[in-house]
Amino acid sequence: MASNSNLQVAGDRGNLRGFGNLFRKENHQWWGTWQWVIQIVIWLAIVNGMMAMVALAAPKIEAAQVAGKIAEAEAATAREATGQTALMVFFIFSGLAMSTGVVIIGQDAVIQERQSGTAAGILSKPVARPAFLLSKLAADALGILACMVLVQGGVAYAIYRLGTGKLLPIAGFLAGLGLVYLVLMFYLALTLMLGTLFRSRGPVIGISLILVYGNQLAAISKAIGKVMPWNLVMDLGPDRPSLALLLAQGQPLPTVLPIISTVIWILCFTLVAILRFQREEF
């Protein structure tokens, strides 16, 4: 039958009715355009560019040791400090700069389609509203994972190796990247939820960016820092080192509470977005 018709029956049912077709449409926005190339180049320049500036100071230390300007013990200490700083820069900029990029990517996911009337047109067809939101979340999550986490992480691993001459434990480094991805998913789900609650971009971008750069609130209240994603990639004090940095270096975690709470936040944001969008009138 499919060969004699331009239309094919989708197998989705219930709250996922239409998800497959919508996901392919959203996925095309990443992989059928220059979007993926643009995202890779931007974060190579910003995140890995900053890391490279720090990591490539290590060969200068090596040269100074060979020239006899510094002792071997001092050079080893300096190289270790440089490598740790380079990793810290990578995770901090991943948590701040790339989170800002995720907010920009997600802020139009619902608002633009609502304002243009595209959402009303799509939902007039046999499409479930949860599928409309989840297809956007899934497609953006896949694009972010590939372009902003895996590619950037692979380049960062190579930069560290070239700069310091050392190899990080692969399993630990991948776990650290997993925490970066968790942070980005937090802001993606938050932005999607805010897009269902507000009809203009201002509050969506404003509230999201306040949280992206709100890690200073952790200095006011340790309780806030424990349940927000900031500590996953950033140091929040002497007793709260970056969890991603610890994992990347093969060290044990002092706590997993920020990881658990971030997962819960993501689920809550997604649920609120679905429930609010179910009540949307077009």
N, C-alpha and C positions, 0 to 999 in steps of 0.2 A: 504493500500500500504506500509505503514511504517514497517509493520510486515514482509514483504517479501523482504525487502531491507535493506542494511546496511547504505544507504544514505537517508537523509531526506531533503526535500526542505525547505530552510530558507525563512522566510517571510519578511526579511529586503529588503528595496528598496532604490534607490538613494544613497545619501552620507552615509547612514548607512547600506548599503548592506554588509552582513557578520558580523555585529557587535555582534549579539547574540553568534555565534560560537566562535568568537575571545575573547569575554568577558569571556566565560566559560573557555577557555584555559588560559587566564591571571589569572582568579580567582583561578584556580587550583594551580598556582604557590604560592599562599598564603595559601590556605586551604587544598590542597592536599599534602603538604609537611610539613616540620618542620618550615617553615618560620614564621608562626604566633606565634609559641611557642618561637622561638628565639627572635623575636621582643618584645614580652611581657616581657621576662626575662631580656633582655638588659635594657629596660627603667625602669623596676621595680628597678633594681640595681642602675642605674645612677640617674634618676630623683627623684623617690620616696625615694631612699636611701639617697640622699642629703637632701630631705625635712624631713625625719625621724630624721636625726641627729640634725636638728634644733628644730623640734616640740617636741621631747622627752626631751628637756631641761625643758619644762614646769612642769613636775612632780617633778623635782628637786627643782623648785621654791616653789611648794606646800609643799614639805617636809621641806624646810627651814622656811616657814611660821609656820608650825605646831611646829617646834622645837623652835620657838620664835626668830630666827635669824634675820628675817625681819618683818616689820609691814604688816598688812593686806592690806593697801592701796598700799604699795610698791609692794607687791606680785601681786595684781590685775593688776597694771601697767606693771609689768614685764611679766605676762602671756599674756596680750594683745599684747605687743610688740613682744613676742616670736611667737605668732600665726600669726601675720602679716608678720613677717620675714619668717616664714615657708612657707606661701602662696606665698610670693614674690620669694623665692627660687624655688618653684615648677614651677611657670610661667616663670621665667627666664630660667631655665634649659629646660623647654618644648620648649621655643622659640629658644634656641641656640643648645642644644645637639640633640634634636629630629629633628630640621631642618637640622642639619648635616646628621643625619641618612636618612632623606628623600632625600637629595642630592645623597647620596650613592646608595639608592634604585633606584632612577630615572635616574642616569647617564648612565646606560647601556640599558635603555628601547628601544632606537632607534639605538644607535651606535653598540651595540653588534650584533643585528639582521641584521644590514646593513653589517657589516664586515664578519659575518659568512655566508651570503647569504640567511639566513632564510627569511628576509623581501622580497627579490625578489621572492622566492618560494611562499610565501603566497600571494603576490600581483599578481602573475601570474594566480591565481584562481579568481573567481567572487567575489572579495572583494574590497570595496571602500577604498581609502586611508584615508579619514577622519575616517572611522570606525576602521582602523588599529590603529590610534593614540588614538582615544577616548576610545577604549576598554582598552588600557593600563592605560589611565588616570583614568577611572572609577574603574577598578579593584584595582589599587594602592590606590585610594581615599577611597575605602571601607575598605581595609586592614588597612590603616593608621587610619581611624576613629575608628575601633573596637579595634585594638591592642595598638595604641599609644595615643589615646585620651580618649575613654570611659573607658577602663580597668585601665589606669593610673590615670584618674580622679577619678574613684571610690575608688581606693586604697588611693589616696591623701586625699579624703574626710574622709576616715576612720582614717588615720594617724592624721589628724587635730583634729578629735573628740577624739581620744585616748590621744593625747598630751595635748590638752587645756581643754577638758571637755565641749566644746561648739559645737553647730551645726551651720554651715553656711546656709544661705538661699539657698535651693536647686535650685530654679529657677535662682538666680543670679550666683551660681556656675556653672550651666550648660551653662549659657550665657558666662561666662568666658572661659569655655572649648570650646565653639563655636569660640571664638576669637583665641584660640590656634590652632584649626583646620583650621581656615582661613589662619593663618600664614603658616602652613604646606602645605596647598594647593597652596599658593603663590610660595613656593620653588619647589613643585612638577611640577607645570605648567611651571615655569621658566626653570627647568632642562630639561623637555621634549622639550621645544622650542629650547634651546641651542643644544640639541641632533640632531635637524633637521638642524641647522645652521652650525655645525662643524662636522668633521669626526674623531676627536680624543677626548679622554676623558679629556685631560689636560684643555682646555679652558672651557669645561662644568663644571668641578669640581671647577676650579679656580674662574671663574666669580661668580658662585653660592655661594661659601664660602666667597668671598669678601663681598657679600651682606648680608649673614647670620651674619657676625661679623662686619658689617659696620655701626653699630649704632652710632659710634663716629662721623660719618659724620653729624649727627643731631645736634651735638654741634657746628659745623661750620656753618650750615645753617638750621634754623628752618623750612624753606619751604620744604627742603628735608625730614625732619622728619615727616612732616604732611602728606606726600603722600606715605610714605613707611610703611611696616607692623611692624616696630620695637616697636612703642609705644603701640601696641596691647598687648604686654606681658611684656615690660620692661619700667622702669622709664627713661625718657629722660631729667629729670631736675625737679626742685621744682614745676614748673607750668605745667608739663606734666607727671603725674603719670601713671603707668600701667593701661590701660583700663580694662584688664582682672581682675586685683586685685580689682579695684573699683567695678566691677560687682559682683565678688565673695563675697564681703562684703556687697552687697545690696546698694551700693552708686550710685548716678546718674553720668552719663558720662559728662565731660566738653565739649566734641566734638565727632562727629561721622565721621569726615572727613577721618581719617586713615582707618576706616572700609570700607567706600565707595570707597576710592582710591584703597584699596587692592583687592576688588571685581573686579574693573575695570582692574587692572593689570592682574589678573587671566584670565579674558575673553580675554584681548589683547594677552597675551602669548599663549593661546590656539588657537586663530585665526591665529596668525603669524605662529605657528607650522603647522597648517593645510595647510595654503597657501604655505608655503615653501615646505612641503612634497609633495604637489600636483605637484611640478616642479622637484621632485627628479628623477634622471635617474638611472636605475638599469641595 
